Amino acid sequence: MARRPTRSAARTRPSPPSPTAPSPARARPRPGSRPWWRSRRAALGGAALAAAAVALAAMLLAPAGPRRQRARAEDLARAHDWKGAREAWRRINASPGADAASLLGEAKACLAQGLAGQAEGLLLRAADADPSAPEPWLLLLEILRVEDRPGEALRLGRRALDGLDPAGRRDLLRELTFAALTDVPDDNARTYLRRWIDADPFDMDARIALVRRIAADPRGDDPDRDSRLAELERLAAAHPDHLPAREALITALADAGEADRGRVLLEAWPAGRRDARYWGALGRWELDIERRPDRAAEALARAVAEAPQDWRIHYRLARAYQALRRPDDARREAESVRRIRELLDPLTLGPQLEAAFARPGDPASALALASLCDRAGLAHLADAWRALPPDPAAARDPLPPRSGLGAH
């Protein structure tokens, strides 16, 4: 029998490792070095952080979005920073996002700075953009009233009435009635006009309105007639298409007896823009300068049809009819003069307006206001008051106080 091989000849078994022998583990990194996966993670994180910083800087340096721009403009207006608000609204209105609200915002900022001429243009644009919003129309009417432009106020009111709801029409009719039947107190008007001229020396309407107001009621420290005439000549020469300047200069030339120069201006009046201002100026010229009552009566009759509330035109027309030996027509016009002057007396008109506006939704108040407009010859305005539907809520509460231009 063969003998089993000895243990040494058999397959050797691996001996257990010695407790002190080092194990064949992977090599340790050098002191101060990072594992490769940690280095890559740090690089990716740094790149993301840099990209976020670039995006944040771009966002901060880029122009604000439309909502932020509007919020900024509104905040400036609430803080009464009118210069900043005007610039903010102007940037918005120079963009495709301009609308009625942004135009109104810039107009209010202009008014707060005394820039009434610029505000007027912006308000017209705002009214065209949204005819149903009453505030642009109301502010326009107040500017026209301060500058004593009742004919333009009435034409503007006709445009506005159709687009407003009953509440807006009530507010508009109130301003129209004030513009047609009342005058701004002389001290207040002069204060407004001088402030507007100081803020914008190129505001033609304000300059013309101040010269005309001074001519109507001169004071001791006002410019004399020659100085006013020279001022009007400069303005009319610089702006030949500005019809109020032309009308004021024609009136001043008539007062000075400058027949030839006034006639040239009348003949050069654009044919397509001959309204009550032209016919009134022509009628006065024919009556007082040329002494031709027949032509005067024809022109003044056309002026009365467009400005029936102006008692001065009725007065000149009565004189023309008297010169033409038409006593019935002269008597009718004289009666119109008496009726309108009696109506416009502030001591009687003021309490009537105050009582009527204290109950704006009451049909009786609307009828009372319609009657006042009828007596002034303003049939269209009277019809608008009659057509206004009654409003029980408004009948309980008076109309809110007129904000006035001082609020802006």
BALUMSE-923311 format. One line per field, with one value per residue (C-alpha): x, y, z; residue in three letters. Coordinates in steps of 0.001 Angstrom, whole numbers, plus 500000, padded with zeros to 6 digits. Example, Ala and Ser with C-alpha at 12.3 -4.5 7.8 and 13.67 -1.06 7.14 Angstrom:
2
px	512300_513670
py	495500_498940
pz	507800_507140
residu	ALA_SER
This chain:
408
px	500000_501366_502082_500314_502573_503770_502089_504926_504436_500715_499222_500412_497821_498254_499286_497189_498613_500645_499023_501948_502248_500850_497809_497988_495504_495411_497961_497000_496894_499679_499165_497433_495985_492219_490557_489716_485959_486083_488137_485662_482692_484368_485095_481492_480219_482502_481343_477690_478347_480097_477212_474688_476705_476802_473037_472361_474556_472822_469428_470464_471999_469228_466235_463399_460368_457124_455546_458571_458812_455184_455512_458580_456788_453796_456052_457782_454439_453191_456390_455731_459028_457436_460615_461534_457960_457783_461025_459839_456494_458220_460372_457271_455442_458393_457983_455367_453761_452391_448665_446083_447147_450830_450021_447785_450547_453045_450447_449820_453542_453789_450918_452575_455647_453615_454118_450500_451218_452967_450265_447559_449133_449517_445938_444618_446566_445267_441679_442102_443599_440704_437683_435780_438170_436835_439951_441885_438801_438237_441820_441742_438609_440227_443267_441000_438994_442070_443202_439708_439108_435381_434837_437462_436048_432584_433935_436003_432985_430933_433650_433848_430180_429472_432237_431510_429194_426476_428726_431518_429076_427812_431345_432082_428871_429749_433148_431601_429026_431732_433859_430950_429263_431902_435278_438273_438869_441434_443993_443812_444069_447060_448796_448303_449328_452476_453481_452981_454978_457820_457965_457740_458428_457350_453794_452012_448488_449448_451318_448423_445898_447873_448226_444507_443578_445799_444268_440749_441481_444879_446468_448980_451985_450912_452654_451148_449280_452334_454300_451438_451101_454827_454635_451720_453516_456557_454448_452349_455450_457164_454035_451990_449747_448725_445186_444702_447831_446464_443076_444647_446876_443918_442029_445044_445469_441788_442237_445264_443490_445945_443483_445801_447817_444736_443093_446152_445952_442236_442639_445457_443371_443310_440004_439576_439955_437509_435460_433731_437046_437500_433911_433840_437105_435969_432595_434183_436621_433885_431745_434284_437136_435675_432219_430388_427497_426121_429305_429617_426111_426818_430049_428671_425606_427917_429931_426783_425718_428969_429345_425804_426914_429203_427172_429807_429064_425324_426035_427988_425349_422643_424654_425065_421311_420582_422851_421046_417658_416477_414938_413301_416558_418423_415881_416183_419958_419757_417436_419992_422653_420467_419502_423035_424621_421978_422538_426318_426279_428366_426145_423162_424789_427048_424265_422237_425141_425975_422399_422125_425450_424567_422023_423626_421485_418193_416261_415161_418804_419536_416528_417671_421108_419523_417481_420617_422297_419189_419181_422789_421869_423759_421076_423411_424616_421051_419944_422817_421702_418120_419264_421281_419554_418672_421068_419610_423073_424296_421116_422012_425616_426855_429427_432950_434793_436355_439968_441225_444612_446160_445743_448193
py	500000_503328_505701_509092_511968_513998_517282_519219_517566_518329_521576_524356_526481_530197_531135_533686_537140_538320_540959_543225_542778_545579_544747_545260_548273_551048_553744_556680_560176_562544_565023_568224_566624_566043_563009_563414_563301_566108_568324_567850_568641_571854_572898_572358_574298_577222_577388_577374_580122_582242_581740_582772_585894_586829_586292_588418_591226_591118_591267_594251_596127_595354_597726_596943_595149_597000_596135_597241_600445_601313_600456_602682_605595_605233_605138_608344_610057_609004_610435_613704_613306_614814_615205_611570_610458_612458_610906_607427_607857_609389_606289_604121_606316_606104_602313_600109_599605_603154_603385_605812_605250_605935_609034_610296_609623_611719_614468_614681_614906_617708_619592_619245_620940_623658_622263_622744_622944_619578_618130_619222_617252_614159_614409_614584_611431_609715_610663_609312_606082_605502_607780_606071_607340_610653_612036_613138_614994_616687_617907_619177_621187_622763_623850_625349_627150_628762_629885_631208_628987_628215_627453_624732_623427_623022_621263_618960_618205_617125_614646_613304_612845_609874_607685_608081_606180_608141_608838_610069_612175_613825_614875_616044_618071_619794_620882_621889_624017_625716_626306_627764_629891_630912_632626_631701_634524_636927_636463_632678_632683_635007_632858_629710_631341_632917_629623_627816_630429_630299_626517_626582_629935_628364_627661_629768_629304_630419_633480_634541_633974_636146_639007_638914_638808_641816_643694_642987_644300_646062_646849_649508_647182_645453_646053_648943_648566_649118_646475_644003_644688_644133_640865_639639_640594_638560_635546_635667_636049_633106_630914_632003_628916_629560_630913_632244_634369_635659_636450_638264_640304_641295_642446_644451_646045_647005_648667_650544_651576_649657_648975_647806_645355_643819_643379_641491_639065_638492_637800_635334_633327_629694_629066_625601_626861_629737_629263_631596_633302_634310_635396_637380_639169_639853_641152_643529_644716_645377_647154_649314_649772_649458_650820_648248_646999_644697_642629_642895_641494_638548_637642_638202_636063_633169_633797_633809_630460_628896_630858_631720_632283_635233_638358_640595_639108_639620_643230_643952_642190_644367_647448_646190_645548_648972_650556_648573_649813_646381_647275_643908_642026_644632_644312_640513_640671_643323_641038_638237_640539_641369_637739_636363_639093_638636_634882_635166_637504_635581_636747_634908_632148_630877_629933_628307_626121_625244_624183_622096_620312_619489_616944_615682_612568_614371_614878_618294_619367_618202_620158_623261_623023_622441_625605_627613_626324_627107_630692_631012_629632_626372_624026_621063_621263_621657_618569_616579_617476_616446_613143_612227_609281_609732_608129_607376_606808_610151_611811_610884_612098_615286_615197_614898_618194_619411_618367_621393_621748_622427_618756_617872
pz	500000_498990_501691_501859_501096_503920_504856_503357_500047_500048_498733_500895_502619_502870_506290_508125_507881_510699_512851_512272_508531_506411_504248_500514_500647_497928_498347_500521_498943_499582_502375_501092_497933_497259_495833_492168_492713_495252_492952_490122_492376_493544_489978_488952_491985_491253_487649_488733_491258_488642_486202_488871_489641_485961_485649_488735_487444_484074_485773_487895_484983_482490_482209_484601_483268_482544_485888_487852_485831_486553_490227_490425_488733_491050_494122_493015_492474_495911_497389_495482_493630_490554_488537_489044_488401_485179_483905_484864_483117_480111_479674_479814_477306_474920_474860_473184_476610_476801_477523_478890_482504_481851_479787_482588_485115_483161_482678_486427_487095_484532_486176_489564_488093_486373_482867_481809_478086_478087_480324_477876_475034_477209_478474_474915_474077_477216_476360_472835_474182_476609_476007_478837_481540_482917_484632_481498_480231_483593_483880_480307_481044_484090_482062_479395_482061_483627_480170_479356_476330_476660_472993_473047_476332_474826_471740_473925_476101_473115_472196_475720_476616_474369_475784_479505_481816_483714_486717_484467_482436_485622_486593_483065_482830_486067_484700_481383_483173_485209_482099_480117_482784_485312_485361_487448_489957_488540_491315_491063_487281_487278_489885_487833_484557_485965_487545_484257_482352_484886_484540_480735_479016_475712_476905_474296_475604_479107_477812_475590_478363_480789_478289_477528_481199_481894_478959_480248_483752_483931_487271_488198_488021_484783_481433_479464_476176_473965_475855_475596_471873_471341_473273_471160_467965_469005_469899_466729_464551_466232_466007_462971_463174_466789_466403_469961_469461_466160_467703_470666_468359_466153_469252_470452_467013_467003_470400_469029_465807_463595_460788_458018_460070_461625_458233_456958_459878_459371_455674_456377_458864_457581_455806_457300_460883_460926_464074_466533_467296_463686_463097_466327_465503_461930_463094_465558_462883_460350_462942_464778_462286_458787_459719_457613_459755_457074_456968_460718_461238_458957_460749_464250_463563_462715_465881_468047_466610_467876_471135_472275_475885_474979_475733_474083_470680_471222_472185_468986_466917_468488_467518_463959_463649_465069_462448_459749_461025_462070_465442_466127_465648_467674_470474_470484_470798_473501_475445_475080_476503_479505_480138_479918_482020_484678_484632_484883_487869_490440_493296_491810_489765_492545_495001_492220_491151_494741_495481_492312_492768_496373_495008_491789_491337_491930_488657_489922_490203_486673_485402_487286_485691_482285_482776_483565_480409_478354_479586_478422_475003_475529_474220_473729_477324_478597_476653_478142_481678_480879_479386_482469_484217_487893_490336_493799_495274_493957_495167_498749_498517_496887_494164_495566_495853_492644_492894_491023_489408_492798_493686_490915
residu	MET_ALA_ARG_ARG_PRO_THR_ARG_SER_ALA_ALA_ARG_THR_ARG_PRO_SER_PRO_PRO_SER_PRO_THR_ALA_PRO_SER_PRO_ALA_ARG_ALA_ARG_PRO_ARG_PRO_GLY_SER_ARG_PRO_TRP_TRP_ARG_SER_ARG_ARG_ALA_ALA_LEU_GLY_GLY_ALA_ALA_LEU_ALA_ALA_ALA_ALA_VAL_ALA_LEU_ALA_ALA_MET_LEU_LEU_ALA_PRO_ALA_GLY_PRO_ARG_ARG_GLN_ARG_ALA_ARG_ALA_GLU_ASP_LEU_ALA_ARG_ALA_HIS_ASP_TRP_LYS_GLY_ALA_ARG_GLU_ALA_TRP_ARG_ARG_ILE_ASN_ALA_SER_PRO_GLY_ALA_ASP_ALA_ALA_SER_LEU_LEU_GLY_GLU_ALA_LYS_ALA_CYS_LEU_ALA_GLN_GLY_LEU_ALA_GLY_GLN_ALA_GLU_GLY_LEU_LEU_LEU_ARG_ALA_ALA_ASP_ALA_ASP_PRO_SER_ALA_PRO_GLU_PRO_TRP_LEU_LEU_LEU_LEU_GLU_ILE_LEU_ARG_VAL_GLU_ASP_ARG_PRO_GLY_GLU_ALA_LEU_ARG_LEU_GLY_ARG_ARG_ALA_LEU_ASP_GLY_LEU_ASP_PRO_ALA_GLY_ARG_ARG_ASP_LEU_LEU_ARG_GLU_LEU_THR_PHE_ALA_ALA_LEU_THR_ASP_VAL_PRO_ASP_ASP_ASN_ALA_ARG_THR_TYR_LEU_ARG_ARG_TRP_ILE_ASP_ALA_ASP_PRO_PHE_ASP_MET_ASP_ALA_ARG_ILE_ALA_LEU_VAL_ARG_ARG_ILE_ALA_ALA_ASP_PRO_ARG_GLY_ASP_ASP_PRO_ASP_ARG_ASP_SER_ARG_LEU_ALA_GLU_LEU_GLU_ARG_LEU_ALA_ALA_ALA_HIS_PRO_ASP_HIS_LEU_PRO_ALA_ARG_GLU_ALA_LEU_ILE_THR_ALA_LEU_ALA_ASP_ALA_GLY_GLU_ALA_ASP_ARG_GLY_ARG_VAL_LEU_LEU_GLU_ALA_TRP_PRO_ALA_GLY_ARG_ARG_ASP_ALA_ARG_TYR_TRP_GLY_ALA_LEU_GLY_ARG_TRP_GLU_LEU_ASP_ILE_GLU_ARG_ARG_PRO_ASP_ARG_ALA_ALA_GLU_ALA_LEU_ALA_ARG_ALA_VAL_ALA_GLU_ALA_PRO_GLN_ASP_TRP_ARG_ILE_HIS_TYR_ARG_LEU_ALA_ARG_ALA_TYR_GLN_ALA_LEU_ARG_ARG_PRO_ASP_ASP_ALA_ARG_ARG_GLU_ALA_GLU_SER_VAL_ARG_ARG_ILE_ARG_GLU_LEU_LEU_ASP_PRO_LEU_THR_LEU_GLY_PRO_GLN_LEU_GLU_ALA_ALA_PHE_ALA_ARG_PRO_GLY_ASP_PRO_ALA_SER_ALA_LEU_ALA_LEU_ALA_SER_LEU_CYS_ASP_ARG_ALA_GLY_LEU_ALA_HIS_LEU_ALA_ASP_ALA_TRP_ARG_ALA_LEU_PRO_PRO_ASP_PRO_ALA_ALA_ALA_ARG_ASP_PRO_LEU_PRO_PRO_ARG_SER_GLY_LEU_GLY_ALA_HIS
